[in-house]
Amino acid sequence: MPENKRTASGALGGILGLVGLSTAAGVLLTAAVTPAIAVSGAAASSAITIFDNMPSYLQPDALMLPTTLMAGDRVLAKFYDQNRSPVTFDQVNPVMYDAILSSEDPRYYQHGGVDLIGTTRALLSNASGGETQGGSSISQQYVKNVLVQRCERDAKATDGSDGQPAQTRDEALQACALEAIQSDGVAGYQRKLQEMRYAIQLEKQYTKDQILLGYLNIANFGGVTYGIDAAAKYYFNVPAAQLNVGQAAVLAGMVQNPNRFRIDRKEGSISDGETSWNKAPDGSIDDVDQSTIQALYTLRDNGEITQEQLVNAADGYSETKGRQLYVLSRMEADGKITHEQYVAAAIEPITPQITATDQGCANSGAPYFCQYVVATILNDPAFGATVDDRVDALRQDGLTIQTTLDWRIQDAAQTAMNENAPQSFEGMKFGSTAVSMEAKTGRILGIAQNTKFTQDPTQAESDPAYNSIVFAGDKDTGGSIGFNAGSTFKLFTLVDWLEKGHSLNENLNGRLRPVPNMKNSCYGDWINGGGTIINNFASDPGYYGTPMTFTKNSLNTGYLAMAAQLDLCDIAKVAKKLGVTRGDGTDIEMRVANNVIGDDNVSPIAMAGAYATVANGGTHCQPKVIDKVTDSDGAERPIPDRQCTPGTLTPEVSAAAAYALQGVMTGGGTGQSANPFDGTALIGKTGTHEGWNTWMIESSTNVTTAVWVGNWEGTETLFGKYWNGQQLSNMRYTIAEGAQSAADEFYGGDAFPQPPSNLTRTIQRDLPNVVGKSIDDARSTLESAGFSVTVGSPVDSDMGGDRVAAQNPGGGTAPAGSTITISPGNGQGATVPDVSGNPVSSARAALLAAGFGTVSIGSCEKDASAPAEGRVTGTNPAAGTATNKNTPVSLSIAAKDCP
C-alpha cells in the first residue's frame, strides 16, 4: 500500500532527477532523433541546454467539477463537462492505490518523479521502432492530466477574426489535447521531456501521497467520468472507499485507454473458451484478448478454475477482463494480494452496476424552472464577463447554486397543471404555464408547464407534447416572446388613473361607442380613435359605471373611457416601472387604443411581478431565482443583482388598486372561479385576448400566481374546445386555484390595507338645468358635464315631445357620473296660473284661458270684507303646477255669504 514518507532510494532518485536527468534525458532525446549509435558531445550538450531551458514550474489548476443546482436540500440538476467527486486520501480504499501503482508505476515511492528505468526502456523501444511504450510515472501522468484539463478549460470557439482559421470549441479542444499528449516525432519527445521537468519540480512541492491522490482525482475513466470516486459510483455504485480487489483492478486497468476499457458498453463474449473473442478488423486476435485467454487457460489447466468459470469470467467484457488480469497479476507479483485473491478476482465476471449521474434540466423534477435558472446564469455577468466564462461556470467551476424553488409550491402547481391541461391539443400549439412569486422578495417559488421538456429539436418538431421554451419567461430567459396580456394589462391604466388623483368611484361612460381620441405625449401627442369600435367580452353593450365596476367586470369600454382622460405615454411608463416590457425586451409604447386592453406580448413572470408590487404595498421586486452561490471550497460568490425598490407605487395608490382588484375575486367578479376561498384575502385580474390567449393572475399579500393558457404559436380559439370535460378557456381558473391554494397554505397572507378616502370619494359636479332644451341638446350638455343621461316617460307639459319638460334631479350639484333623468313634454299640459286675490269670475276666466276646462268652487270661508261673488284664496292643483289640461281645478274662496 502507499507510503507516506519517501525512502532513501526515493531521495536518491530525486537527486538523480535534479542533477543527472538533464544529461541522461538529453542523451536519450538525441539518440531518439539522431540516426547514429554514438552521440557526439555537441549534440548531447545541445539537448541538455534544451532541457534546462524548459519551464520547470507547473501549478495544478482547480479540478473541473460539476455545478449543482439545489432547491432546498434536494438536487434540482447537475451540469458538467467532467463528472467528478473529489475525495481525500483516506476516502479511497488502499487496494485502489495498490492496483494503480502495481500496474502503472511500481517504483513510485522510490523515484524522484521520473522512473529512469522505465523511461529509458520506453524511449529506446520507441526510437528503435519497437512497440510504443509509455514509461510515464504517476507524477508524469498527473502532469499530463493537468495539462489536458487546462486545455479543455481554455478551449474556445473562434470566428477567425484574429487571422487564424475559425474553429469550433470541439476542434480547439482536439487540437490542444493532441498537443498535450503528443507522442510522435521530435514534438513528442520534447513534450515528454517537458512533462518530466514538470514532474521533478512537482515532487519538490507536494508529497507522494498528495500527487497520487491528485492523479486519481483528475484521471479520466471513460466518457465524462473523471476521478476515482465518480468512476466507482458510476461503474459499480459504490464510493471509492468501498471498492473491492476486482473492481479496483478494473478501474486501474482503465486509465491506460479509458474509452476502450470502459464497462458501460458491453461488447464481445466467450462462448466456449476457445472462440468468439473480440477480433481486429483483419480477423487477428487482439493482444489483450490473447493475454486473457492465456491467463484464464493457465488457471484452468492448473485445475484452479473450471471450464465454466473460464467461459463466464469475461463474458461481454473480454478486453477489459484482459486488462484486469494484467493488473491483478502485477498486484500478486508485488505482494499486494495473495494468489487466492488473484484467482477469486480472475474468475469473478465483471459485473458493472451502472449508476449515471444525470445532468441537465431534462432530468430535473422542475425542468422549466431549471431552464430559467440556466438562462439566468448564462446571461448574467455575476457568473463571468463573457458567455464562454459563464458556460465554464455552469459546467466546470463546481458551484453550488441554491435556487428559490419551493417544492411544495412547485409540486402543487405541476399537479394542478397535469390534472387540468393536456400536454398537447390536436390542431393547435397549445401551451400553459403557472408561475408563483413571493411578493415581498421577488423569489420565484415554482414554474409549472404543460409540456414535456426536451432540448432535442427533432423531438420537439415531431411531437407537440415536447418543448424547450419556458413559457413563463421572455426571450432571454426561456426563448419565449411572451403572450398577449389581454385585460391583465388594465392594471397599468388603473394605477395611472389613481396616480393622477382620480377616484375609483367616478362615474364614466362605459357604453359601447366609437373609441375617443386619446393623448400620447410620447408619440405625436394624440392618437385618433378614427371611429373604431372595440368590443367587450360576450358582446356586452357596456354601461355608465365606475372604475370599481369596470375592474370587477373587466369592461373594455369602461377602461377605454378611463384611458381617454389620461396620457397613454404615462400608462406605458407605469408598465415599465412595474417591470413589464414586451417579451422581446423592448419597451411598451401604447401607440394605439388596443394597447389599453393588452394586445402587447408580455411574459407571465413580468406580469406576476407587477401584481406582486400592488400586493406588496408598492415595493417592486425584480424576479429572482438564485439565493446563494458557493464555490467548491464553500466560499460565497456574488449572485445576480436583483433589487426591491420601495416606493415604486405609493402605499395609497397600491391600497386603492388592491381594493379594486379584490372585487375581481369575489361577489361575481370575473376571477371568482379561481378563488380557493380558504380565508386568505386575494386580489386578481383575468385576461382574454381574441380567444387564443387567456390569463388568471391572483395574489395574497405574500404570494402572486400568474397562469397563462393559450397558443404558444398560432391563433386558434380556446372557446368551444374541451379536454376532460373542461373548456380550454376555463383551465386558467382551476390551475390558478390549485397553485394559489398551496401558496396560501404555506405562506399565508394578511388583509389588504383600506384605500384612502380621496381615491374612493364620490365626486360632486355642477349639474346644469336643461328644462326647455331639446332632448339632444340636453343629453349633450349633461354628458359633457360628466353625467349619464336617461330619458323618462313624457310628462304633462305644454311643451312638445322634442323638448325637456322635467329633469330629475334638478339643477345644482350631483355625484359625478350619476344618472340624470330628463322627461319630454306631451303637449297636453298646462300650468295652473296664480289667481289668488282675484274675484271668482276673473279667476275662472283666467283658468279657462289657460286651457283648464273644469273649474269649481272647492272651499269657502266667510269674510265680511270680501266681495259678494267671493275672492280666490288658492287653487288645487296649486299655482305653478304643470298638469294635464283635463285636470279639474278647484278654487278656495272667501265670501260674505258662502253658498
Order of alpha helices (4+ residues) and beta strands (2+ residues): alpha-alpha-alpha-beta-beta-alpha-alpha-alpha-alpha-alpha-alpha-alpha-alpha-alpha-alpha-alpha-alpha-alpha-alpha-alpha-beta-alpha-beta-beta-beta-alpha-beta-beta-alpha-beta-beta-beta-beta-alpha-alpha-alpha-beta-alpha-beta-beta-beta-beta-alpha-beta-beta-beta-beta-beta-alpha-beta-alpha-beta-beta-beta-beta-beta-alpha-beta-beta-beta-beta
